[in-house]
Amino acid sequence: MAHALVLGATGHIGAHVVRALLAEGHEVRAAYRRERYLSVLEGLSLERLRVDFEAPDGLRAALEGCDWVFHAAGYYPPCTERRERAIALGVESTRRLLSQIRRANPQRLLFTSSAATIRRVESRPSTEEDAQPWPSNEGQPLYTTVKVAMEREVLRAHREEGLPVVILNPSVCLGEYDAHAFSGRAILAFAKHRLPFYLGHGFNAVYTGDVGVGHVRAAQQGRLGERYLLTCRNIQVKAFAELVARAAGVPPPRWQLPDAAASLAAGVSEVVAWVTRRPPLLPRQVVHTARRGQYLDGGKALRELSLPQTPLEEAIARALAWFRQHHYL
């Protein structure tokens, strides 16, 4: 039995990592920033600890006695942030956190990154070997650039300082406990029939519960200094929208939106979000990723971590049930 610290335990991925750890009998300390989303941990037998991640020694008490540290609370750049500043903030926050973890000397650090750091390959699904280069291409979305910079910092700490790191790169995560409604925004949009159109490209999606299990198995048997793509199914946006519509009992979208129109709609959506202080219905990051398409090959995690492969139909059904229960729908 391990003593595990989960940073970002009230986030979508963090909440599933917590449950995967508890299911195997590990002792869990759940660290969070704000009490607003604590409901996703309701009823669980674990230690809850509010942590100031920005304080120089903010993690000291949380790290004490922990064998495994799961970092699922990485910096997420707002779409309005300047590129240079966002990169600097991402790198600085990562360095500060790594410094504190290094002093605690855990057996493993599981760093949650994103499949966005994996570049698209025209002729085949992308693998971990297709990581985005650095410096990042100026045409990359801000989110991708910042995540690449943060991964680079983590791998540097592994190579130069011996930090026992494993990097996890989940694709689009779908499932329950999505209190922030980040990945689930597309499910909500299609389920509410607010998007009467779809984009003509594809992506990879995975059940977040499987991502949680993948994190725990990476702590147990993942190779240090390696990336693992946590994926399930490559699917066209049209087919995904139809799955959501069928599960929600609403009509599917009828029209394919051209790329130029999608980019314009995303820009308008983010302006409206800035004015209303609400999440954008169609973020530019989503449009950019969908326009490029990103099919992924998660064979490495299947072979080395025995990553579960829950059908997307079940992941969508679980997400919709949770959204209904918590009045998102």
C-alpha positions as CSV (number, residue, x, y, z in Angstrom):
1,M,0.0,0.0,0.0
2,A,1.3,3.4,-1.0
3,H,0.7,6.8,0.5
4,A,-0.3,9.1,-2.4
5,L,-0.7,12.8,-2.8
6,V,-3.1,14.0,-5.6
7,L,-2.6,17.6,-6.5
8,G,-5.7,19.0,-8.2
9,A,-7.9,16.3,-6.6
10,T,-11.1,18.2,-7.4
11,G,-10.4,18.4,-11.1
12,H,-11.9,16.0,-13.6
13,I,-8.8,13.8,-13.9
14,G,-7.7,14.2,-10.3
15,A,-11.1,13.0,-9.0
16,H,-10.7,9.8,-11.0
17,V,-7.1,9.3,-9.9
18,V,-8.3,9.6,-6.3
19,R,-10.9,6.9,-6.9
20,A,-8.5,4.6,-8.7
21,L,-6.1,4.8,-5.8
22,L,-8.8,4.1,-3.2
23,A,-10.1,1.2,-5.2
24,E,-6.7,-0.5,-4.8
25,G,-6.5,0.3,-1.1
26,H,-3.9,3.1,-1.1
27,E,-4.0,5.9,1.4
28,V,-4.8,9.2,-0.4
29,R,-4.2,12.8,0.5
30,A,-6.3,15.1,-1.7
31,A,-4.9,18.6,-2.2
32,Y,-7.0,21.3,-3.6
33,R,-7.0,25.1,-4.1
34,R,-10.6,26.1,-3.6
35,E,-13.5,24.6,-1.7
36,R,-16.0,25.2,-4.5
37,Y,-15.5,21.8,-6.2
38,L,-15.0,19.7,-3.1
39,S,-18.3,18.0,-3.8
40,V,-16.6,15.7,-6.3
41,L,-14.8,14.0,-3.3
42,E,-17.9,13.7,-1.2
43,G,-18.3,10.4,0.6
44,L,-14.7,9.3,0.0
45,S,-12.4,8.1,2.8
46,L,-9.3,10.3,2.4
47,E,-7.5,13.3,3.8
48,R,-8.4,16.6,2.3
49,L,-5.9,19.4,2.4
50,R,-6.2,23.0,1.1
51,V,-2.9,24.0,-0.4
52,D,-1.5,27.3,-1.7
53,F,0.4,26.0,-4.7
54,E,2.0,29.4,-5.3
55,A,3.6,29.8,-1.8
56,P,7.3,28.9,-1.6
57,D,6.6,26.1,0.9
58,G,3.0,25.7,0.1
59,L,3.3,21.9,-0.5
60,R,5.5,21.0,2.5
61,A,2.8,19.6,4.7
62,A,1.0,17.9,1.8
63,L,4.2,16.1,0.6
64,E,5.2,14.8,4.0
65,G,5.3,11.0,4.1
66,C,4.0,10.5,0.5
67,D,5.4,7.8,-1.7
68,W,3.7,8.9,-4.9
69,V,2.8,12.4,-6.1
70,F,0.2,12.9,-8.8
71,H,0.4,16.4,-10.3
72,A,-3.0,17.0,-12.0
73,A,-3.1,20.7,-11.2
74,G,-0.9,22.2,-13.9
75,Y,-1.1,25.8,-15.1
76,Y,-3.9,26.3,-17.7
77,P,-3.3,29.5,-19.7
78,P,-6.3,31.8,-20.2
79,C,-7.0,32.5,-23.9
80,T,-6.5,36.2,-23.3
81,E,-2.9,35.8,-21.9
82,R,0.1,37.0,-23.9
83,R,2.1,34.1,-25.3
84,E,5.5,35.0,-23.7
85,R,3.9,35.6,-20.3
86,A,1.9,32.4,-20.4
87,I,5.0,30.3,-21.2
88,A,6.9,32.1,-18.4
89,L,4.1,31.5,-15.9
90,G,3.8,27.8,-16.9
91,V,7.5,27.2,-16.6
92,E,7.9,29.1,-13.4
93,S,5.0,27.3,-11.7
94,T,6.4,24.0,-12.8
95,R,9.9,24.8,-11.5
96,R,8.6,25.9,-8.2
97,L,6.5,22.8,-7.7
98,L,9.4,20.5,-8.8
99,S,11.7,22.2,-6.3
100,Q,9.3,21.3,-3.4
101,I,8.8,17.8,-4.6
102,R,12.5,17.2,-5.0
103,R,13.1,18.0,-1.4
104,A,10.3,15.6,-0.3
105,N,12.0,12.8,-2.3
106,P,9.0,10.7,-3.3
107,Q,9.4,7.3,-5.1
108,R,7.4,8.6,-8.1
109,L,6.0,11.8,-9.6
110,L,3.2,11.3,-12.1
111,F,2.9,14.4,-14.2
112,T,-0.4,14.9,-16.0
113,S,0.2,16.6,-19.3
114,S,-1.9,16.4,-22.5
115,A,-2.1,14.7,-25.8
116,A,-1.9,18.2,-27.3
117,T,1.9,18.0,-26.8
118,I,2.0,15.2,-29.5
119,R,2.2,16.5,-33.1
120,R,-0.1,15.4,-35.8
121,V,1.3,12.9,-38.4
122,E,-0.4,12.8,-41.8
123,S,0.2,9.1,-42.7
124,R,-0.7,7.4,-39.4
125,P,-1.9,7.9,-35.8
126,S,0.6,9.7,-33.7
127,T,2.6,8.0,-30.9
128,E,4.7,9.2,-27.9
129,E,7.7,9.4,-30.4
130,D,5.9,12.3,-32.2
131,A,6.3,14.8,-29.3
132,Q,6.2,18.5,-30.4
133,P,9.6,20.0,-30.8
134,W,10.9,23.0,-28.8
135,P,10.9,25.9,-29.5
136,S,7.3,25.4,-30.4
137,N,5.9,26.5,-33.8
138,E,4.4,30.0,-33.6
139,G,1.3,28.7,-35.2
140,Q,0.6,26.3,-32.3
141,P,-2.3,27.1,-29.9
142,L,-1.2,28.8,-26.7
143,Y,-2.3,25.8,-24.6
144,T,-0.1,23.4,-26.6
145,T,2.9,25.7,-26.4
146,V,2.6,26.1,-22.7
147,K,2.1,22.3,-22.1
148,V,5.2,21.6,-24.3
149,A,7.3,24.0,-22.2
150,M,6.1,22.5,-19.0
151,E,6.8,18.9,-20.2
152,R,10.3,20.0,-21.2
153,E,11.0,21.4,-17.7
154,V,9.8,18.1,-16.1
155,L,12.0,16.0,-18.4
156,R,15.0,18.3,-17.7
157,A,14.5,17.7,-14.0
158,H,14.5,13.9,-14.6
159,R,17.6,13.9,-16.8
160,E,19.7,16.4,-14.8
161,E,18.5,15.9,-11.3
162,G,17.2,12.3,-11.2
163,L,13.6,13.2,-10.4
164,P,11.6,9.9,-10.7
165,V,9.1,11.2,-13.3
166,V,6.5,9.5,-15.5
167,I,4.5,11.8,-17.9
168,L,0.9,10.9,-18.8
169,N,-0.7,12.4,-21.9
170,P,-4.5,11.8,-21.9
171,S,-6.5,12.6,-25.0
172,V,-10.0,14.2,-24.7
173,C,-11.4,13.0,-21.4
174,L,-15.1,12.1,-21.0
175,G,-16.9,11.0,-17.9
176,E,-18.4,12.0,-14.6
177,Y,-17.0,14.4,-11.9
178,D,-16.3,17.0,-14.6
179,A,-17.3,19.9,-12.3
180,H,-15.3,22.5,-14.3
181,A,-16.9,21.2,-17.5
182,F,-13.8,21.5,-19.6
183,S,-13.6,18.3,-21.6
184,G,-17.4,17.8,-21.1
185,R,-18.2,21.1,-22.8
186,A,-18.6,19.4,-26.2
187,I,-21.0,16.9,-24.6
188,L,-23.1,19.6,-23.0
189,A,-23.2,21.7,-26.2
190,F,-24.4,18.7,-28.4
191,A,-26.7,17.4,-25.6
192,K,-28.4,20.8,-25.2
193,H,-28.6,21.0,-29.0
194,R,-26.8,24.4,-28.9
195,L,-24.5,23.4,-31.7
196,P,-26.5,22.7,-34.8
197,F,-23.3,22.1,-36.8
198,Y,-20.1,19.9,-36.6
199,L,-16.5,20.1,-37.7
200,G,-15.4,17.8,-40.5
201,H,-12.4,16.3,-38.7
202,G,-11.5,13.7,-36.0
203,F,-10.0,13.3,-32.6
204,N,-9.3,10.7,-29.9
205,A,-11.3,10.4,-26.7
206,V,-11.0,8.3,-23.6
207,Y,-13.1,7.5,-20.5
208,T,-11.6,9.5,-17.6
209,G,-12.0,6.6,-15.3
210,D,-9.6,4.7,-17.5
211,V,-7.2,7.7,-17.3
212,G,-7.4,7.5,-13.5
213,V,-6.5,3.8,-13.6
214,G,-3.7,4.6,-16.1
215,H,-2.1,7.0,-13.6
216,V,-2.1,4.5,-10.8
217,R,-0.6,1.8,-13.1
218,A,2.1,4.2,-14.3
219,A,3.0,4.7,-10.6
220,Q,3.3,1.0,-10.2
221,Q,5.0,0.0,-13.4
222,G,5.6,2.9,-15.7
223,R,9.1,3.5,-16.9
224,L,10.8,6.6,-15.5
225,G,11.4,9.4,-18.0
226,E,8.7,8.1,-20.4
227,R,5.5,9.5,-21.8
228,Y,2.4,7.4,-22.0
229,L,-0.5,8.4,-24.3
230,L,-3.8,7.5,-22.5
231,T,-6.2,7.0,-25.3
232,C,-9.2,4.9,-26.5
233,R,-11.1,5.6,-29.7
234,N,-10.3,7.8,-32.8
235,I,-13.6,9.2,-33.9
236,Q,-15.0,11.8,-36.4
237,V,-16.7,14.9,-34.8
238,K,-19.9,14.0,-36.7
239,A,-20.0,10.5,-35.3
240,F,-19.2,11.8,-31.8
241,A,-22.0,14.4,-32.0
242,E,-24.4,11.6,-33.1
243,L,-23.4,9.4,-30.1
244,V,-24.1,12.3,-27.7
245,A,-27.4,13.3,-29.4
246,R,-28.6,9.7,-29.3
247,A,-27.7,9.3,-25.6
248,A,-29.3,12.7,-24.7
249,G,-32.5,12.1,-26.8
250,V,-32.0,15.2,-29.0
251,P,-31.6,15.6,-32.8
252,P,-28.0,15.4,-34.0
253,P,-26.4,18.4,-35.7
254,R,-27.2,18.7,-39.4
255,W,-24.5,20.8,-41.0
256,Q,-20.8,20.6,-41.4
257,L,-19.2,24.0,-40.6
258,P,-16.3,25.1,-42.9
259,D,-13.0,25.8,-41.1
260,A,-13.1,29.5,-41.7
261,A,-16.6,29.9,-40.3
262,A,-15.6,27.7,-37.3
263,S,-12.7,30.0,-36.5
264,L,-14.9,33.1,-36.7
265,A,-17.5,31.5,-34.5
266,A,-14.9,30.5,-32.0
267,G,-13.6,34.1,-31.9
268,V,-17.1,35.5,-31.3
269,S,-17.7,32.8,-28.7
270,E,-14.6,33.9,-26.7
271,V,-15.5,37.6,-26.9
272,V,-19.0,36.7,-25.5
273,A,-17.3,34.6,-22.8
274,W,-15.0,37.5,-21.8
275,V,-18.0,39.9,-21.5
276,T,-20.2,37.5,-19.6
277,R,-17.4,35.9,-17.5
278,R,-18.6,32.5,-18.6
279,P,-16.8,29.7,-20.4
280,P,-16.9,30.0,-24.2
281,L,-19.3,27.7,-26.0
282,L,-16.7,27.0,-28.7
283,P,-13.1,27.7,-27.6
284,R,-10.5,28.5,-30.2
285,Q,-8.3,25.7,-28.8
286,V,-11.1,23.2,-29.6
287,V,-11.5,24.5,-33.1
288,H,-7.8,24.5,-33.8
289,T,-7.4,20.9,-32.6
290,A,-10.4,19.7,-34.5
291,R,-9.3,21.5,-37.6
292,R,-6.0,19.8,-37.6
293,G,-7.4,16.5,-36.5
294,Q,-5.5,14.3,-34.1
295,Y,-5.6,10.5,-34.3
296,L,-3.6,8.8,-31.7
297,D,-2.0,5.3,-31.1
298,G,-2.1,4.4,-27.4
299,G,-0.5,1.0,-27.9
300,K,2.4,1.7,-25.5
301,A,0.0,2.3,-22.5
302,L,-2.0,-0.8,-23.6
303,R,1.1,-3.0,-23.6
304,E,2.9,-1.6,-20.5
305,L,0.1,-0.4,-18.3
306,S,-2.8,-2.6,-19.4
307,L,-4.9,0.6,-19.8
308,P,-8.6,-0.2,-19.7
309,Q,-10.7,0.6,-22.8
310,T,-14.2,1.6,-21.7
311,P,-16.4,2.2,-24.8
312,L,-17.1,5.9,-25.5
313,E,-20.9,5.2,-25.4
314,E,-20.5,4.3,-21.7
315,A,-18.2,7.3,-21.0
316,I,-20.8,9.6,-22.6
317,A,-23.7,8.0,-20.7
318,R,-21.8,8.4,-17.4
319,A,-21.0,12.1,-18.2
320,L,-24.6,12.9,-19.1
321,A,-26.0,11.2,-16.0
322,W,-23.6,13.2,-13.8
323,F,-24.4,16.5,-15.6
324,R,-28.1,15.9,-15.2
325,Q,-27.7,15.0,-11.5
326,H,-25.8,18.2,-10.9
327,H,-28.0,20.5,-13.0
328,Y,-25.7,21.2,-15.9
329,L,-28.4,19.9,-18.1
